[in-house]
Amino acid sequence: MTSLESLAGQVAATNDPIEIIAFYLGDQQFCVRTTSIREIRGWAKSTPLPHASPEVMGMMNLRGAVIPVINTARKLGQGWSTPTERSAIVVAELDGTIFGLMVDRVSDILTLDQSMIQPVPEMSSGYDKGFVEGIFPHQGEMICFLNLDRMFAEPGKADFF
């Protein structure tokens, strides 16, 4: 059993409710825990930052604080997602670092039992489950549960710049 499977088993072993925010990237639905989310904003153009990491769209002013805006699809290896009028910026905070996640659209805020989260099945060697906490069914779709702590293991460092 891998450490990710063990973690998913531990998460699934409890029935404690958790609150998540679900969003779309293309046709795929993802979610994150709301505990690290500060707010949801409508799409606003960001200012590009020369020589930034490929997933950094740019910087934006959030009430006097300059924060990086991450192209979430690109961070997840799904290619570049072009913002539209339905796009949103999910403002998150990890270890005191604030940043925005550009998503195609926010779909829901849900409360669910942790027992609903299932581990991601083993697949061929080209798939990295490192950012995924699990997956769960909702209204006929499967929602991929992301772990922001693993996506941005050191948010104050080179992940953004």
RAWO-V377722 format. One record per pair of residues at least 12 apart in sequence whose C-alpha atoms are under 7 Angstrom apart, sorted by the first residue. I is the first residue (numbers start at 1). J is the second residue. Records with the same first field share a line. If there is no record, write none. Layout:
I = J  J
//
This chain:
5 = 119
8 = 118  119  133  134
11 = 114
12 = 114  115  116  117  118
13 = 115
14 = 114  115
15 = 113  114  115
16 = 113  114
17 = 111  112  113  114
18 = 111  112  113  114
19 = 33  34  110  111  112
20 = 32  33  34  109  110  111
21 = 33  34  108  109  110
22 = 106  107  108  109
23 = 103  105  106  107  108
24 = 103  104  105  106  107
25 = 73  103  104
26 = 104
29 = 143  144
30 = 143  144  145  146
31 = 143  144  145  146
32 = 145  146  147
36 = 92  93  94
37 = 90  91  92  93
38 = 91  92  93
39 = 90  91
40 = 88  89  90  91
41 = 88  89  90
42 = 87  88  89
43 = 85  87  88  89
46 = 58  59  60
47 = 59  60
52 = 160  161
53 = 160  161
55 = 70  71  74  75
56 = 68  69  70  71  160
57 = 69  70  71
67 = 98  99  100
68 = 99  100  160
69 = 99  100  101  102
70 = 100  101  102
71 = 101  102
72 = 101  102  103
83 = 104
86 = 104  105
87 = 102  103  104  105
88 = 102  103  104  105  106
89 = 101  102  103
90 = 102
94 = 155
97 = 155  156
116 = 136
117 = 134  135  136
118 = 134  135  136
119 = 134  135
120 = 134  135
130 = 150
131 = 146  147  150  151
132 = 144  145  146  147
133 = 145  146  147
//
